[in-house]
Amino acid sequence: MSGAFALAAPGLSARDALQAGLAKNTKLSPLQTKAKAAAQDFEAVFVNNMFQQMFTDTGGDGPMGGSGPAGVWRSFLTDEYAKSFVKAGGIGIADQVYKTLLAQQGAKS
């Protein structure tokens, strides 16, 4: 199943599709695949928080306004910005978290 079809497969979450795509494209073990996905998720949360802080004082009208539904839309926008930022390479946090997770798993084995 290719990456594009994995995302469209019924019953397959985005995280499962990501893990399947990572395992297929890079020949990682299941443990490495889960660690890579967790590291990318962690970096996405961090970057999302950073982006949300950048938009905290933007008020008024327009797409970045903070009143009512626009504030909800802004949170979705920053979430998507963070995901695409991490997917494009991020700021390097995911690589360090990935290495740390693998080191911790090796120590427990």
Residue, then its C-alpha position, 0 to 999 in steps of 0.5 A: m500500500s503506497g503512502a497516498f493510499a494509506l491515508a485514504a484507507p478506511g479505518l487507518s488513522a493519520r498516525d497509523a498511516l504515518q507510521a506505515g509510510l515511515a516503515k515502508n520508505t525507510k525500512l525502520s523496525p516497528l519500534q523505530t517507526k513508533a519512536k520517529a512518529a512520537a518524536q515528530d508529534f512532540e516537535a509538532v506540539f512544541v512548534n504549535n505552541m510557539f506559533q500560538q504564542m506568536f499570534t496571541d496579541t493579534g486582535g481585531d478583524g481578519p483571519m488572525g483576529g482573536s474574537g469568537p470563531a476567528g480564534v478557533w480558526r486561528s488555532f486550527l491554522t497554527d496547528e496545520y502550520a506546525k504540522s507542515f513545518v515539522k514535515a518539511g524538516g522542523i527545527g531539529i527537536a524531533d531528531q534529538v527526541y528520536k535518538t533519546l527514545l531509541a537510547q532509552q529503549g535500548a537501555k531497557s532491553 
